[in-house]
Amino acid sequence: MAEKSIEQWWPELHTATKQWFRGHNGAEVIDPDVALEVYDAGGPDLKEQTLSKRDWDFIETQSEFVD
């Protein structure tokens, strides 16, 4: 299965998982349950790596309040 971009898998995550990412911005180690949900949604395998800088930037942008 081809890995989806964050724009494709992010909307499929549960709210609690999105909150984990927001609360652990830039984490070098991803919680195993969070990593599994990302993988199941078509994202990268995060068992032994973290998200790319681009992906962390996307999460930060998605978390900002709109004026």
C-alpha positions as semicolon CSV with decimal commas, in nm:
position;residue;x (nm);y (nm);z (nm)
1;M;0,000;0,000;0,000
2;A;0,133;0,342;-0,094
3;E;0,178;0,586;0,191
4;K;-0,071;0,872;0,188
5;S;0,025;1,234;0,247
6;I;-0,065;1,388;0,583
7;E;-0,345;1,584;0,416
8;Q;-0,507;1,248;0,338
9;W;-0,454;1,056;0,663
10;W;-0,486;1,338;0,920
11;P;-0,866;1,375;0,882
12;E;-0,908;1,002;0,948
13;L;-0,751;1,018;1,296
14;H;-0,952;1,024;1,616
15;T;-0,962;1,354;1,803
16;A;-0,759;1,209;2,092
17;T;-0,481;1,112;1,851
18;K;-0,475;1,459;1,696
19;Q;-0,456;1,605;2,046
20;W;-0,161;1,380;2,127
21;F;0,028;1,522;1,828
22;R;-0,063;1,878;1,925
23;G;0,052;1,820;2,282
24;H;0,378;1,653;2,176
25;N;0,477;1,877;1,885
26;G;0,809;1,765;1,740
27;A;0,826;1,448;1,950
28;E;1,109;1,219;1,850
29;V;0,927;0,912;1,985
30;I;0,564;0,849;1,892
31;D;0,330;0,668;2,132
32;P;0,275;0,312;1,998
33;D;-0,106;0,346;1,988
34;V;-0,077;0,678;1,803
35;A;0,174;0,529;1,559
36;L;-0,060;0,236;1,488
37;E;-0,355;0,464;1,417
38;V;-0,147;0,674;1,176
39;Y;-0,029;0,361;0,997
40;D;-0,384;0,220;0,979
41;A;-0,500;0,551;0,827
42;G;-0,240;0,514;0,550
43;G;0,034;0,729;0,701
44;P;0,399;0,646;0,767
45;D;0,520;0,368;0,995
46;L;0,620;0,564;1,306
47;K;0,743;0,273;1,520
48;E;1,107;0,371;1,474
49;Q;1,085;0,725;1,338
50;T;0,897;1,049;1,383
51;L;0,706;1,266;1,141
52;S;0,886;1,483;0,889
53;K;0,932;1,854;0,955
54;R;0,671;1,921;0,687
55;D;0,418;1,697;0,867
56;W;0,484;1,864;1,204
57;D;0,438;2,204;1,035
58;F;0,107;2,084;0,890
59;I;-0,016;1,978;1,236
60;E;0,086;2,311;1,384
61;T;-0,098;2,497;1,108
62;Q;-0,409;2,285;1,160
63;S;-0,400;2,369;1,530
64;E;-0,389;2,746;1,492
65;F;-0,698;2,952;1,561
66;V;-0,861;3,125;1,268
67;D;-0,907;3,501;1,298
